[in-house]
Amino acid sequence: MTTLDTRTDTRTQIALIGAGPSGLAAARNLQKLGIPFQGFEAYTDVGGLWNIHNPRSTVYESAHLISSKTTTEFSEFPMKPEVADYPSHREMRRYFIDFAQHFDLKRHYCFGAQVQSVVPVGEGDGEDKAPLWRVTWRDAQGEHGAEFKGLVIANGTLAEPNLPKFEGRFSGELIHTAAYKSAEQFRGKRVLVVGAGNSGCDIAVDAVHAADSVDISVRRGYYFVPKYVFGKPADTLGGKLRLPVWLKQKMDALVLGWFTGDPARFGLPKPDYKMYESHPVVNSLILHHLGHGDIHVKPDIARLDGRTVFFRDGSAQDYDLILCATGYRLHYPFIKPELLNWQGMAPQLYLNIFTPRFDNLAVMGMIEASGIGWQGRYEQAELVARYFKAQATGNPAAVALNAAKRGPAPDLSGGFKYLKLERMAYYVHKDTYRAAVRAASAALA
């Protein structure tokens, strides 16, 4: 645990919540511009969910990146040559620890400090666009509070389980992906995995090696992308050619079919949407095991009764364990939703970062996009740091950004019609998004 330096006037500092990848990116960029800040991290070390020792981590023993290291790493801190193309959680943990040590970021953090609440001082008057923020946190010594000049929230998006409600009651084990760590949890059991996203498919493949039987309940169809194409990571191919959206969807779906065939032949539903309108599944092993009969596809669940699961097609089967790979919910428990302009399924933030109401509040990492990588988050942090710096120096470009973030919001979809799902509520098109963030950042330089 690291304690707050009581000699420092916190009202001159930015409070930064989180020491995962997005938090570290923010810390590095605030540091680069000489902006005083104080970090808070609930765990005793950096890495966020990629640190499996962190009780809030949701990674499991077999977890690896679904994007390759060269499209994921921070540009100013490349991963070592010996790191695998698709790093494991162990390699990622080491990477973030090394990143923090290399740039001497740990000294800026209070570790073992769980933030309880953040409130704008004078909350309720609605006039002050840059109020002080009172941060309350708890550590081994008790509860503390201090006021800060600004606030950056970077506590992650993949920690709060989205557990569905089923009709009936299951008398076996019912867990979420967040509680899964090792295939030994499946040893000798009849397993049903609910959901065929990236984690669901990874875990179903894990279960094959320990469970008595493995089924996967699928509500909608998916596009499955192999990790390697022509012997190279799939996300390193494709070049710089920019095609119209409709043509890219058609061409990439056609090429994908050459490598994976039609997943419907294994009983999977056909996607009722076009490619890239939902996040693809980067996993070809699931198709391998479906083809070998190691995993069987089941439809959506209708109801539960004891150990029996009744499916929408009228079939039923008994299971010992149901694992819900049903994703995560955005979760900022320490701040009132209205302060983040929460509307519908997610906060409505300019560039997925800035609230229209406050000029000294930023959210890091609230983006999902195919191929965005950690560098996409780093560019967010670069923009945030430049914005705070511009305000401090009276740069008129900060005033222009203040006006822009109060609307109307730019279209970050890149022309793709994303599914209207909770997990897609903050989805963006990588190239469109990064271009917008870079342009906003350049204007503040």
The 8 nearest C-alpha neighbors of each residue, nearest first, counted from 0:
[[1, 110, 111, 43, 109, 2, 112, 138],
 [2, 0, 109, 110, 3, 108, 111, 106],
 [3, 1, 109, 4, 0, 110, 108, 112],
 [2, 4, 5, 109, 1, 37, 108, 7],
 [3, 5, 6, 7, 2, 8, 9, 1],
 [6, 4, 7, 3, 8, 9, 2, 145],
 [5, 7, 4, 8, 3, 9, 2, 10],
 [8, 6, 5, 9, 4, 11, 3, 10],
 [7, 9, 10, 11, 6, 12, 5, 147],
 [8, 10, 12, 11, 147, 7, 146, 145],
 [11, 9, 147, 148, 8, 12, 146, 131],
 [10, 12, 9, 148, 8, 147, 35, 13],
 [13, 11, 36, 35, 9, 148, 10, 147],
 [12, 14, 36, 149, 148, 150, 147, 37],
 [13, 15, 150, 37, 36, 38, 147, 149],
 [16, 14, 38, 151, 37, 150, 152, 39],
 [17, 15, 39, 152, 153, 38, 154, 151],
 [16, 18, 154, 40, 22, 153, 19, 39],
 [19, 17, 22, 45, 23, 40, 47, 46],
 [18, 47, 20, 46, 22, 21, 17, 45],
 [21, 19, 23, 22, 24, 46, 18, 47],
 [22, 20, 24, 23, 364, 19, 153, 376],
 [21, 23, 18, 17, 25, 153, 19, 24],
 [22, 24, 26, 20, 25, 18, 21, 19],
 [25, 23, 21, 377, 27, 22, 26, 380],
 [24, 26, 380, 22, 28, 23, 27, 29],
 [27, 25, 23, 29, 24, 28, 30, 22],
 [26, 28, 30, 24, 25, 29, 23, 31],
 [29, 27, 31, 30, 25, 26, 381, 384],
 [30, 28, 34, 384, 26, 32, 31, 27],
 [29, 31, 27, 33, 28, 32, 26, 34],
 [32, 30, 28, 29, 33, 27, 34, 26],
 [33, 31, 29, 30, 34, 28, 384, 388],
 [32, 34, 30, 31, 29, 35, 28, 388],
 [33, 35, 29, 32, 30, 36, 388, 12],
 [36, 34, 12, 33, 13, 11, 37, 29],
 [37, 35, 13, 12, 14, 34, 38, 15],
 [36, 38, 14, 107, 15, 108, 13, 12],
 [37, 39, 108, 15, 107, 16, 14, 109],
 [40, 38, 16, 109, 108, 112, 17, 15],
 [41, 39, 110, 17, 112, 42, 18, 111],
 [40, 42, 113, 112, 111, 110, 39, 43],
 [43, 41, 111, 40, 44, 110, 53, 112],
 [42, 44, 110, 111, 0, 41, 40, 45],
 [45, 43, 42, 110, 46, 40, 18, 96],
 [44, 46, 18, 19, 47, 96, 95, 43],
 [47, 45, 19, 50, 49, 95, 92, 18],
 [46, 48, 19, 49, 50, 45, 18, 56],
 [47, 49, 56, 50, 57, 46, 58, 51],
 [50, 48, 46, 47, 92, 88, 51, 91],
 [49, 51, 46, 92, 48, 52, 53, 47],
 [50, 52, 53, 56, 49, 58, 48, 59],
 [53, 51, 50, 54, 56, 55, 49, 48],
 [52, 54, 56, 55, 51, 50, 42, 48],
 [55, 53, 56, 52, 51, 42, 57, 48],
 [56, 54, 53, 57, 158, 48, 47, 42],
 [57, 55, 48, 53, 51, 54, 58, 50],
 [56, 58, 177, 48, 55, 158, 59, 178],
 [59, 57, 56, 62, 51, 48, 49, 60],
 [58, 60, 180, 62, 61, 179, 181, 57],
 [59, 61, 181, 180, 62, 58, 88, 51],
 [60, 62, 59, 63, 87, 181, 205, 88],
 [63, 61, 59, 60, 88, 87, 58, 64],
 [64, 62, 87, 86, 88, 85, 65, 61],
 [63, 65, 66, 85, 86, 87, 67, 62],
 [64, 66, 281, 63, 67, 85, 226, 197],
 [67, 65, 64, 71, 85, 68, 70, 370],
 [68, 66, 85, 84, 70, 69, 71, 232],
 [67, 69, 71, 70, 84, 72, 85, 66],
 [70, 68, 71, 67, 72, 77, 78, 84],
 [69, 71, 68, 67, 372, 72, 66, 370],
 [70, 72, 372, 68, 373, 69, 67, 66],
 [73, 71, 373, 68, 69, 77, 74, 70],
 [72, 74, 374, 76, 75, 373, 77, 71],
 [75, 73, 76, 77, 72, 374, 69, 71],
 [74, 76, 73, 77, 72, 374, 98, 78],
 [75, 77, 73, 74, 78, 98, 72, 79],
 [78, 76, 74, 72, 73, 75, 79, 69],
 [77, 79, 72, 80, 76, 82, 68, 94],
 [78, 80, 81, 82, 77, 94, 83, 76],
 [81, 79, 82, 78, 83, 77, 84, 68],
 [80, 82, 79, 83, 78, 84, 86, 90],
 [81, 83, 80, 79, 86, 78, 84, 90],
 [82, 84, 86, 85, 81, 68, 87, 80],
 [85, 83, 67, 68, 86, 82, 232, 69],
 [84, 86, 67, 83, 64, 68, 63, 66],
 [87, 85, 83, 63, 90, 64, 84, 82],
 [86, 88, 63, 90, 89, 62, 91, 64],
 [87, 89, 91, 90, 49, 63, 62, 92],
 [90, 88, 92, 87, 91, 93, 50, 49],
 [89, 91, 93, 87, 88, 92, 86, 94],
 [92, 90, 94, 88, 93, 89, 49, 87],
 [93, 91, 89, 50, 49, 94, 95, 90],
 [92, 94, 90, 96, 91, 95, 97, 89],
 [95, 93, 91, 97, 92, 96, 98, 90],
 [94, 96, 98, 97, 92, 46, 93, 99],
 [97, 95, 93, 99, 98, 94, 45, 100],
 [96, 98, 100, 94, 95, 99, 101, 93],
 [99, 97, 95, 101, 96, 100, 94, 102],
 [98, 100, 104, 96, 97, 102, 101, 103],
 [99, 101, 103, 97, 98, 102, 96, 104],
 [102, 100, 98, 99, 103, 97, 104, 96],
 [101, 103, 100, 99, 104, 98, 27, 97],
 [104, 102, 100, 101, 99, 105, 106, 107],
 [103, 105, 99, 102, 106, 107, 100, 26],
 [106, 104, 107, 108, 103, 99, 100, 45],
 [105, 107, 104, 108, 103, 109, 1, 38],
 [106, 108, 105, 37, 104, 38, 36, 109],
 [109, 107, 38, 105, 39, 106, 110, 37],
 [108, 110, 1, 39, 2, 112, 38, 40],
 [111, 109, 0, 40, 43, 1, 112, 108],
 [110, 112, 41, 42, 43, 0, 138, 40],
 [111, 113, 41, 138, 110, 40, 137, 39],
 [114, 112, 41, 137, 136, 115, 111, 138],
 [115, 113, 136, 116, 135, 112, 137, 333],
 [116, 114, 136, 333, 135, 113, 137, 117],
 [115, 117, 333, 135, 114, 334, 134, 118],
 [116, 118, 134, 334, 133, 333, 132, 135],
 [119, 117, 133, 132, 120, 116, 334, 134],
 [120, 118, 132, 122, 130, 131, 121, 133],
 [119, 121, 122, 131, 132, 130, 133, 118],
 [120, 122, 119, 123, 124, 130, 127, 131],
 [123, 121, 119, 120, 124, 118, 125, 130],
 [122, 124, 125, 121, 126, 119, 120, 127],
 [123, 125, 126, 122, 121, 127, 120, 119],
 [126, 124, 123, 127, 122, 128, 356, 121],
 [127, 125, 124, 128, 123, 129, 356, 130],
 [126, 128, 129, 130, 125, 124, 357, 121],
 [127, 129, 357, 358, 130, 126, 356, 359],
 [130, 128, 358, 359, 127, 357, 131, 149],
 [131, 129, 127, 119, 120, 128, 132, 148],
 [130, 132, 148, 120, 147, 119, 146, 149],
 [133, 131, 119, 147, 146, 118, 120, 134],
 [132, 134, 146, 118, 117, 145, 119, 120],
 [135, 133, 117, 144, 145, 116, 146, 132],
 [134, 136, 144, 116, 115, 143, 114, 117],
 [137, 135, 114, 115, 113, 143, 142, 112],
 [136, 138, 142, 113, 141, 112, 143, 114],
 [137, 139, 112, 141, 140, 111, 113, 142],
 [138, 140, 141, 137, 111, 112, 0, 142],
 [141, 139, 138, 142, 137, 143, 2, 112],
 [142, 140, 138, 137, 139, 143, 136, 112],
 [141, 143, 137, 136, 138, 140, 135, 144],
 [144, 142, 136, 135, 137, 141, 145, 138],
 [143, 145, 135, 134, 136, 133, 142, 146],
 [144, 146, 134, 133, 147, 135, 9, 143],
 [145, 147, 133, 132, 10, 131, 9, 134],
 [148, 146, 10, 132, 9, 131, 149, 12],
 [147, 149, 10, 131, 12, 13, 11, 132],
 [150, 148, 13, 359, 147, 360, 14, 132],
 [149, 151, 14, 360, 13, 15, 359, 361],
 [150, 152, 15, 361, 362, 360, 14, 16],
 [153, 151, 362, 16, 363, 154, 15, 361],
 [154, 152, 363, 17, 22, 16, 155, 21],
 [153, 155, 17, 16, 152, 156, 19, 22],
 [156, 154, 153, 157, 364, 158, 19, 21],
 [155, 157, 329, 158, 365, 330, 328, 154],
 [158, 156, 327, 155, 159, 328, 57, 329],
 [157, 159, 156, 160, 57, 327, 55, 155],
 [158, 160, 327, 328, 157, 330, 161, 329],
 [161, 159, 327, 162, 328, 158, 326, 177],
 [160, 162, 327, 326, 328, 325, 163, 159],
 [161, 163, 160, 325, 175, 164, 323, 326],
 [164, 162, 165, 161, 325, 323, 160, 175],
 [163, 165, 162, 166, 167, 161, 302, 168],
 [166, 164, 302, 167, 163, 303, 168, 301],
 [165, 167, 302, 303, 164, 168, 301, 304],
 [168, 166, 303, 302, 304, 165, 169, 305],
 [167, 169, 303, 304, 305, 170, 166, 165],
 [168, 170, 305, 303, 171, 304, 306, 167],
 [171, 169, 305, 306, 168, 172, 304, 319],
 [170, 172, 319, 169, 320, 306, 173, 305],
 [173, 171, 320, 321, 319, 174, 170, 169],
 [172, 174, 321, 320, 322, 171, 175, 169],
 [175, 173, 322, 323, 178, 172, 321, 176],
 [176, 174, 323, 177, 322, 178, 324, 162],
 [175, 177, 179, 324, 178, 323, 322, 174],
 [176, 178, 57, 175, 179, 160, 58, 158],
 [179, 177, 176, 175, 174, 180, 57, 59],
 [180, 178, 176, 177, 59, 181, 175, 184],
 [181, 179, 59, 60, 178, 58, 182, 184],
 [180, 182, 183, 60, 184, 179, 59, 61],
 [181, 183, 184, 185, 206, 205, 209, 186],
 [184, 182, 186, 185, 181, 209, 206, 210],
 [183, 185, 182, 186, 181, 179, 180, 209],
 [186, 184, 210, 183, 188, 182, 209, 206],
 [185, 187, 209, 210, 183, 188, 184, 182],
 [188, 186, 210, 211, 185, 209, 189, 212],
 [189, 187, 210, 211, 185, 186, 319, 190],
 [188, 190, 318, 212, 319, 211, 210, 213],
 [191, 189, 213, 320, 318, 188, 321, 212],
 [190, 192, 321, 214, 215, 213, 322, 193],
 [191, 193, 215, 322, 321, 323, 216, 214],
 [194, 192, 216, 323, 324, 215, 322, 191],
 [195, 193, 324, 217, 199, 325, 196, 216],
 [196, 194, 199, 200, 217, 197, 193, 215],
 [195, 197, 199, 198, 194, 280, 200, 324],
 [196, 198, 280, 200, 199, 201, 281, 195],
 [199, 197, 201, 200, 196, 202, 324, 195],
 [200, 198, 195, 324, 196, 202, 201, 197],
 [199, 201, 203, 195, 197, 202, 198, 285],
 [202, 200, 198, 204, 199, 203, 197, 205],
 [201, 203, 205, 204, 199, 200, 198, 206],
 [202, 204, 206, 200, 205, 201, 199, 192],
 [203, 205, 202, 201, 207, 206, 285, 200],
 [206, 204, 202, 203, 207, 182, 208, 201],
 [205, 207, 203, 208, 209, 210, 204, 182],
 [206, 208, 204, 205, 209, 210, 293, 213],
 [209, 207, 206, 205, 210, 182, 204, 186],
 [208, 210, 186, 206, 207, 185, 182, 183],
 [211, 209, 186, 185, 187, 188, 212, 206],
 [210, 212, 187, 188, 189, 209, 213, 186],
 [211, 213, 189, 210, 190, 214, 188, 207],
 [214, 212, 190, 294, 191, 189, 207, 210],
 [215, 213, 295, 191, 294, 296, 192, 190],
 [214, 216, 192, 296, 191, 297, 193, 295],
 [217, 215, 297, 193, 298, 299, 194, 296],
 [218, 216, 298, 194, 299, 219, 195, 297],
 [217, 219, 299, 298, 216, 220, 194, 268],
 [220, 218, 217, 268, 270, 221, 269, 271],
 [219, 221, 270, 268, 269, 267, 271, 222],
 [222, 220, 270, 223, 279, 219, 280, 269],
 [221, 223, 279, 280, 224, 274, 220, 270],
 [224, 222, 280, 281, 279, 221, 282, 225],
 [223, 225, 281, 280, 282, 226, 222, 283],
 [226, 224, 283, 227, 282, 281, 223, 233],
 [227, 225, 233, 232, 281, 282, 224, 228],
 [226, 228, 232, 233, 231, 225, 230, 229],
 [227, 229, 233, 230, 231, 232, 226, 225],
 [228, 230, 231, 227, 233, 232, 236, 258],
 [229, 231, 228, 227, 232, 233, 226, 225],
 [230, 232, 227, 228, 229, 233, 235, 236],
 [233, 231, 227, 234, 226, 235, 228, 67],
 [232, 234, 227, 228, 226, 235, 236, 231],
 [235, 233, 236, 232, 66, 67, 70, 370],
 [234, 236, 233, 232, 237, 70, 231, 67],
 [237, 235, 234, 233, 238, 232, 231, 228],
 [236, 238, 239, 235, 240, 234, 233, 241],
 [237, 239, 240, 236, 235, 241, 234, 242],
 [238, 240, 241, 237, 236, 242, 235, 430],
 [239, 241, 238, 242, 237, 247, 243, 236],
 [242, 240, 239, 243, 247, 238, 244, 237],
 [241, 243, 247, 244, 246, 240, 245, 248],
 [242, 244, 246, 245, 247, 241, 248, 414],
 [243, 245, 247, 246, 248, 242, 414, 415],
 [246, 244, 248, 247, 243, 249, 242, 250],
 [245, 247, 249, 243, 248, 244, 250, 242],
 [248, 246, 250, 244, 249, 242, 245, 251],
 [249, 247, 245, 274, 246, 251, 250, 252],
 [248, 250, 246, 252, 247, 251, 253, 245],
 [249, 251, 253, 247, 252, 248, 246, 254],
 [252, 250, 254, 253, 248, 249, 247, 255],
 [253, 251, 255, 249, 250, 254, 248, 256],
 [252, 254, 250, 256, 251, 255, 249, 257],
 [255, 253, 251, 257, 256, 252, 250, 258],
 [256, 254, 252, 257, 258, 253, 251, 259],
 [255, 257, 260, 253, 259, 254, 258, 252],
 [256, 258, 254, 255, 260, 259, 253, 252],
 [259, 257, 256, 255, 260, 254, 225, 228],
 [260, 258, 256, 257, 255, 261, 223, 262],
 [259, 261, 256, 257, 258, 262, 255, 264],
 [260, 262, 263, 264, 256, 259, 265, 269],
 [263, 261, 264, 265, 267, 260, 286, 259],
 [264, 262, 267, 266, 265, 261, 268, 269],
 [263, 265, 262, 266, 261, 267, 260, 290],
 [266, 264, 263, 267, 262, 289, 290, 296],
 [265, 267, 263, 264, 296, 268, 262, 295],
 [266, 268, 263, 265, 262, 220, 296, 269],
 [269, 267, 220, 263, 219, 270, 266, 217],
 [268, 270, 220, 263, 271, 267, 221, 219],
 [271, 269, 220, 272, 221, 268, 219, 222],
 [270, 272, 269, 220, 273, 219, 268, 221],
 [273, 271, 270, 276, 274, 418, 277, 220],
 [274, 272, 276, 275, 248, 271, 270, 277],
 [273, 275, 248, 276, 252, 272, 222, 277],
 [276, 274, 277, 278, 273, 279, 248, 415],
 [277, 275, 417, 274, 416, 273, 418, 415],
 [278, 276, 275, 417, 418, 279, 274, 423],
 [277, 279, 275, 369, 280, 276, 368, 222],
 [280, 278, 222, 223, 281, 277, 221, 224],
 [279, 281, 223, 197, 282, 196, 224, 222],
 [282, 280, 224, 225, 223, 65, 226, 279],
 [281, 283, 225, 284, 280, 224, 285, 223],
 [282, 284, 225, 286, 285, 287, 224, 223],
 [285, 283, 287, 286, 282, 288, 204, 201],
 [284, 286, 288, 287, 283, 200, 204, 289],
 [287, 285, 289, 284, 283, 288, 290, 262],
 [288, 286, 284, 290, 285, 289, 291, 283],
 [289, 287, 291, 293, 290, 285, 286, 294],
 [288, 290, 286, 294, 292, 291, 287, 293],
 [289, 291, 287, 288, 292, 286, 265, 293],
 [292, 290, 288, 289, 293, 287, 294, 286],
 [291, 293, 289, 294, 290, 288, 295, 287],
 [292, 294, 288, 291, 289, 207, 295, 213],
 [295, 293, 289, 213, 214, 292, 288, 296],
 [294, 296, 214, 215, 289, 292, 297, 213],
 [297, 295, 215, 214, 266, 216, 267, 294],
 [296, 298, 216, 215, 217, 214, 295, 299],
 [299, 297, 216, 217, 310, 218, 311, 300],
 [298, 300, 218, 216, 311, 217, 310, 301],
 [301, 299, 310, 302, 311, 309, 298, 308],
 [300, 302, 310, 311, 309, 299, 166, 303],
 [303, 301, 166, 309, 167, 300, 165, 308],
 [304, 302, 167, 308, 168, 169, 307, 309],
 [303, 305, 307, 168, 169, 167, 306, 308],
 [304, 306, 170, 169, 307, 168, 303, 171],
 [307, 305, 317, 170, 318, 169, 171, 304],
 [308, 306, 317, 304, 305, 316, 303, 318],
 [307, 309, 303, 315, 316, 317, 302, 310],
 [308, 310, 315, 302, 301, 314, 303, 300],
 [309, 311, 300, 301, 314, 312, 313, 299],
 [310, 312, 301, 313, 299, 300, 298, 309],
 [311, 313, 310, 314, 298, 299, 309, 301],
 [312, 314, 311, 310, 309, 315, 301, 298],
 [315, 313, 310, 312, 309, 316, 311, 308],
 [316, 314, 309, 308, 310, 307, 313, 317],
 [317, 315, 308, 307, 318, 309, 314, 306],
 [316, 318, 307, 306, 308, 315, 319, 189],
 [319, 317, 189, 306, 320, 190, 307, 316],
 [318, 320, 171, 189, 188, 190, 172, 306],
 [321, 319, 172, 190, 318, 171, 173, 191],
 [322, 320, 191, 173, 192, 190, 172, 174],
 [321, 323, 192, 174, 175, 173, 193, 324],
 [324, 322, 175, 193, 325, 176, 192, 174],
 [325, 323, 199, 194, 176, 193, 326, 175],
 [326, 324, 323, 194, 161, 162, 327, 193],
 [325, 327, 161, 324, 160, 328, 422, 157],
 [326, 328, 160, 161, 159, 157, 158, 329],
 [329, 327, 159, 161, 330, 160, 156, 326],
 [330, 328, 156, 331, 327, 159, 345, 157],
 [329, 331, 332, 328, 159, 156, 158, 155],
 [330, 332, 333, 334, 329, 154, 336, 335],
 [333, 331, 334, 330, 335, 116, 115, 336],
 [332, 334, 116, 115, 331, 117, 114, 335],
 [335, 333, 117, 332, 116, 331, 336, 118],
 [334, 336, 337, 338, 333, 339, 332, 118],
 [337, 335, 341, 339, 338, 334, 340, 346],
 [336, 338, 340, 339, 341, 335, 342, 346],
 [337, 339, 336, 340, 335, 334, 341, 356],
 [340, 338, 337, 336, 341, 346, 354, 335],
 [341, 339, 337, 346, 338, 347, 342, 354],
 [346, 342, 340, 336, 339, 345, 337, 347],
 [343, 341, 346, 345, 347, 340, 344, 337],
 [342, 344, 345, 341, 346, 347, 424, 421],
 [343, 345, 421, 424, 342, 346, 341, 420],
 [346, 344, 341, 343, 342, 424, 347, 425],
 [341, 347, 345, 340, 342, 339, 348, 344],
 [348, 346, 340, 341, 342, 345, 349, 351],
 [347, 349, 351, 354, 353, 352, 346, 350],
 [348, 350, 353, 404, 351, 352, 408, 354],
 [349, 351, 352, 348, 353, 436, 432, 409],
 [352, 350, 348, 349, 365, 353, 366, 347],
 [353, 351, 362, 350, 361, 348, 349, 363],
 [354, 352, 349, 361, 348, 351, 355, 362],
 [353, 355, 348, 356, 357, 339, 349, 340],
 [354, 356, 405, 404, 357, 353, 348, 349],
 [357, 355, 354, 128, 358, 338, 405, 340],
 [358, 356, 128, 359, 129, 354, 360, 355],
 [357, 359, 129, 128, 360, 401, 356, 354],
 [358, 360, 149, 129, 357, 150, 361, 387],
 [359, 361, 150, 357, 151, 358, 149, 353],
 [362, 360, 151, 353, 352, 152, 150, 363],
 [363, 361, 152, 352, 151, 153, 353, 365],
 [362, 364, 153, 365, 152, 21, 352, 361],
 [363, 365, 366, 21, 376, 153, 155, 362],
 [366, 364, 363, 351, 156, 425, 362, 367],
 [367, 365, 364, 425, 426, 368, 351, 427],
 [366, 368, 426, 427, 425, 369, 365, 371],
 [369, 367, 427, 371, 429, 426, 428, 370],
 [368, 370, 371, 429, 278, 367, 428, 279],
 [369, 371, 372, 368, 429, 66, 70, 234],
 [370, 372, 375, 368, 429, 369, 373, 374],
 [373, 371, 71, 374, 370, 375, 70, 72],
 [372, 374, 376, 71, 375, 72, 73, 377],
 [373, 375, 377, 73, 376, 372, 378, 72],
 [374, 376, 371, 378, 373, 377, 372, 379],
 [375, 377, 379, 373, 374, 378, 21, 364],
 [378, 376, 374, 380, 24, 379, 375, 373],
 [379, 377, 381, 375, 380, 376, 374, 382],
 [380, 378, 376, 382, 377, 381, 383, 375],
 [381, 379, 25, 383, 377, 378, 382, 24],
 [380, 382, 378, 384, 379, 383, 28, 385],
 [381, 383, 440, 385, 379, 380, 384, 386],
 [384, 382, 380, 386, 385, 381, 387, 379],
 [385, 383, 29, 387, 381, 386, 382, 28],
 [386, 384, 388, 382, 387, 383, 389, 443],
 [387, 385, 383, 389, 384, 388, 382, 397],
 [388, 386, 390, 384, 389, 385, 391, 383],
 [387, 389, 385, 391, 386, 390, 384, 392],
 [390, 388, 394, 386, 392, 391, 387, 397],
 [391, 389, 393, 387, 388, 392, 397, 394],
 [390, 392, 388, 389, 393, 387, 394, 386],
 [393, 391, 389, 390, 394, 388, 387, 395],
 [394, 392, 390, 391, 389, 395, 397, 388],
 [393, 395, 389, 396, 392, 397, 390, 398],
 [396, 394, 398, 397, 393, 399, 389, 390],
 [395, 397, 399, 394, 398, 443, 400, 442],
 [398, 396, 400, 395, 399, 389, 390, 394],
 [397, 399, 401, 395, 396, 400, 402, 394],
 [398, 400, 396, 402, 397, 401, 403, 395],
 [401, 399, 403, 397, 402, 398, 404, 396],
 [402, 400, 398, 399, 404, 403, 397, 405],
 [401, 403, 399, 400, 405, 404, 398, 406],
 [404, 402, 400, 405, 401, 406, 399, 407],
 [403, 405, 349, 406, 401, 355, 402, 400],
 [404, 406, 355, 403, 402, 407, 401, 356],
 [407, 405, 408, 404, 403, 402, 355, 349],
 [406, 408, 409, 405, 403, 404, 349, 410],
 [407, 409, 406, 349, 410, 404, 405, 350],
 [410, 408, 411, 407, 350, 349, 406, 435],
 [409, 411, 412, 408, 413, 414, 431, 432],
 [410, 412, 427, 432, 413, 431, 428, 409],
 [413, 411, 428, 427, 414, 415, 410, 431],
 [412, 414, 428, 431, 415, 411, 410, 427],
 [413, 415, 412, 244, 416, 411, 410, 428],
 [416, 414, 412, 413, 417, 276, 244, 275],
 [417, 415, 276, 414, 418, 412, 275, 273],
 [418, 416, 276, 415, 277, 419, 423, 275],
 [417, 419, 420, 276, 277, 423, 416, 272],
 [418, 420, 417, 423, 421, 424, 422, 416],
 [419, 421, 423, 422, 418, 424, 344, 417],
 [422, 420, 424, 423, 344, 419, 345, 328],
 [421, 423, 420, 424, 425, 326, 328, 327],
 [424, 422, 426, 420, 421, 425, 419, 418],
 [425, 423, 421, 422, 426, 345, 420, 344],
 [426, 424, 423, 366, 367, 427, 365, 345],
 [425, 427, 367, 423, 368, 424, 366, 428],
 [428, 426, 412, 368, 411, 429, 367, 432],
 [427, 429, 412, 413, 431, 432, 430, 368],
 [428, 430, 432, 371, 368, 431, 433, 427],
 [431, 429, 433, 432, 428, 434, 413, 371],
 [432, 430, 434, 428, 413, 429, 433, 411],
 [431, 433, 435, 429, 434, 430, 411, 428],
 [432, 434, 436, 430, 435, 431, 437, 429],
 [433, 435, 437, 431, 432, 436, 430, 438],
 [436, 434, 438, 432, 433, 437, 439, 431],
 [435, 437, 433, 439, 438, 434, 440, 432],
 [436, 438, 440, 434, 439, 435, 433, 441],
 [437, 439, 441, 435, 440, 436, 434, 442],
 [440, 438, 436, 442, 437, 441, 435, 443],
 [439, 441, 382, 437, 443, 438, 442, 436],
 [442, 440, 438, 444, 443, 439, 437, 382],
 [441, 443, 439, 440, 444, 438, 396, 437],
 [442, 444, 440, 441, 396, 385, 389, 386],
 [443, 441, 442, 440, 385, 389, 396, 386]]
